[in-house]
């Protein structure tokens, strides 16, 4: 999973980001029967909401190659709930409260 924040300038203070792009190369959810398109839509909606309401640290442009440390999730979650939980875990990683490895 790659996460890139755009909008910083070299040598100057980091402005409010104009764009936050989350690129997920591959997400494998073993044991879940949820519709992948609905999971993706829920993930995008929840992550957008969290970033708008809570923001992310604006300490300069950065990239996290891998976000890990996701909590165990019950296999019977709906697509909506699964997308929400994944978005919350990613937002915690972006906000410095989760485990971010590169």
Buried (B, 14 or more C-beta within 10 A) or exposed (E): BBBBBEBBEEEEEBEEBEEBEBEEEEEEBEEBEBBEEBBBBBBEBBBEEBBEEEBBEBEEBBEBEBBEEBEEBEEEBBBBBBBBBBBBBBBBBBBEEBEBEE
